[in-house]
Amino acid sequence: EKCLRRELEKIRIDQLFQSSFSRSKSRSGSSASVAGVAGIGKTTMVQKIVHDWATGKIYQHFQFVFSFKFRDLNTINCRVTLRELILEQYPYFKNILGEIWKNPEGLLFIFDG
């Protein structure tokens, strides 16, 4: 526990993908993970990230943000592709998803739960 506490650090949501806080960084993108006990505000933080992105406050280098809840994903009982998952949740992307894939660095996927 003592060692774990040393590694934890408070950051602002606009810092999640900066190199010093990001979990991994590669040519294919970066990832970050947020953990905490139930009720601490992780889902609220996800909602704020999406809202702040949509209103132009943060992460403007992302062209699209796709947010998924594990509660919904857990109801899927067969293998699905990411494309199928997106179109299930965001059907209005059907005609432009091919264009969106051409710039993967501009995509932010959020999995909440």
Backbone torsions as a table, in degrees:
resi	resn	phi	psi	omega
1	GLU	NA	-42.4	-179.7
2	LYS	-59.7	-45.1	179.2
3	CYS	-63.7	-42.5	-179.6
4	LEU	-62.6	-44.0	-179.7
5	ARG	-60.2	-34.5	179.6
6	ARG	-65.1	-31.8	-176.3
7	GLU	-81.5	-19.3	-178.7
8	LEU	-77.7	143.1	-177.3
9	GLU	-150.1	137.3	176.8
10	LYS	-77.9	134.5	175.4
11	ILE	-137.7	161.1	175.0
12	ARG	-84.7	155.8	-177.6
13	ILE	-64.2	-25.2	179.1
14	ASP	-77.0	-2.5	179.2
15	GLN	-101.2	-4.0	-172.5
16	LEU	-55.1	-36.1	-175.3
17	PHE	-106.3	14.0	173.1
18	GLN	-75.7	147.3	-170.5
19	SER	-56.1	-33.5	-176.9
20	SER	-75.1	-17.4	-179.0
21	PHE	-110.1	-20.2	-175.5
22	SER	-68.2	139.7	-178.1
23	ARG	-68.1	-44.5	178.4
24	SER	-145.8	150.0	179.9
25	LYS	-137.7	129.0	178.4
26	SER	-149.1	-179.5	177.6
27	ARG	-60.6	-29.9	-176.3
28	SER	-86.2	-1.7	177.5
29	GLY	133.1	-166.7	179.6
30	SER	-135.2	163.7	177.4
31	SER	-139.3	154.0	176.1
32	ALA	-141.0	149.2	177.6
33	SER	-131.4	142.9	-179.0
34	VAL	-121.1	131.1	-178.8
35	ALA	-128.5	154.7	177.0
36	GLY	176.0	165.5	-179.8
37	VAL	-68.8	158.4	178.9
38	ALA	-56.6	138.4	175.6
39	GLY	85.9	2.8	-176.5
40	ILE	-82.2	-16.5	175.8
41	GLY	117.3	18.6	-179.3
42	LYS	-64.3	-45.6	179.1
43	THR	-65.8	-39.7	176.5
44	THR	-61.8	-38.8	177.8
45	MET	-63.9	-42.2	177.7
46	VAL	-59.4	-45.1	179.0
47	GLN	-61.8	-38.8	178.7
48	LYS	-67.8	-40.0	177.8
49	ILE	-59.0	-48.6	-179.4
50	VAL	-62.4	-44.7	179.8
51	HIS	-62.7	-48.0	-178.5
52	ASP	-65.0	-35.1	175.3
53	TRP	-64.9	-46.8	-177.1
54	ALA	-64.0	-28.8	179.9
55	THR	-95.7	7.2	174.1
56	GLY	80.5	16.8	-177.4
57	LYS	-86.3	-32.4	-177.9
58	ILE	-142.2	162.2	171.0
59	TYR	52.1	41.9	-179.0
60	GLN	-70.3	-8.9	175.2
61	HIS	-74.7	-11.2	173.4
62	PHE	-91.0	130.8	178.5
63	GLN	-86.7	-29.6	-179.0
64	PHE	-139.5	143.4	175.7
65	VAL	-122.8	125.7	178.0
66	PHE	-115.5	119.7	-177.6
67	SER	-113.5	130.4	-179.6
68	PHE	-128.3	142.8	176.5
69	LYS	-102.1	131.1	178.0
70	PHE	-59.7	-29.5	177.2
71	ARG	-57.0	-40.7	177.6
72	ASP	-76.3	-41.2	-178.4
73	LEU	-63.8	-32.5	-179.3
74	ASN	-67.7	-14.2	178.9
75	THR	-85.6	-10.0	178.9
76	ILE	-77.8	125.4	-175.2
77	ASN	-113.1	23.1	175.9
78	CYS	-147.2	168.3	178.6
79	ARG	-73.2	135.5	175.7
80	VAL	-133.6	152.2	176.0
81	THR	-84.8	164.9	176.3
82	LEU	-61.7	-38.6	177.6
83	ARG	-58.9	-46.9	179.3
84	GLU	-63.4	-39.7	179.0
85	LEU	-62.8	-45.3	179.0
86	ILE	-61.8	-48.0	-176.5
87	LEU	-67.5	-27.9	175.3
88	GLU	-65.9	-44.0	-177.6
89	GLN	-85.2	-30.4	-175.2
90	TYR	-131.4	68.2	-173.7
91	PRO	-62.4	-23.1	-179.1
92	TYR	-71.4	-4.4	175.8
93	PHE	-89.8	1.2	-173.2
94	LYS	-52.0	-46.1	-175.0
95	ASN	-82.8	-11.6	-177.2
96	ILE	-120.0	-0.7	-176.1
97	LEU	-60.3	-35.5	177.0
98	GLY	-58.9	-40.8	177.5
99	GLU	-69.3	-39.0	-179.5
100	ILE	-61.6	-40.0	-179.4
101	TRP	-61.6	-22.5	-176.2
102	LYS	-68.2	-16.7	179.4
103	ASN	-128.7	72.4	-175.9
104	PRO	-63.3	-25.5	178.6
105	GLU	-65.9	-18.1	-178.6
106	GLY	-91.6	9.3	-177.6
107	LEU	-109.9	135.1	174.6
108	LEU	-118.9	122.3	176.3
109	PHE	-108.8	127.4	179.1
110	ILE	-118.1	126.9	177.3
111	PHE	-116.5	115.0	-173.0
112	ASP	-110.3	128.6	177.2
113	GLY	144.7	NA	NA
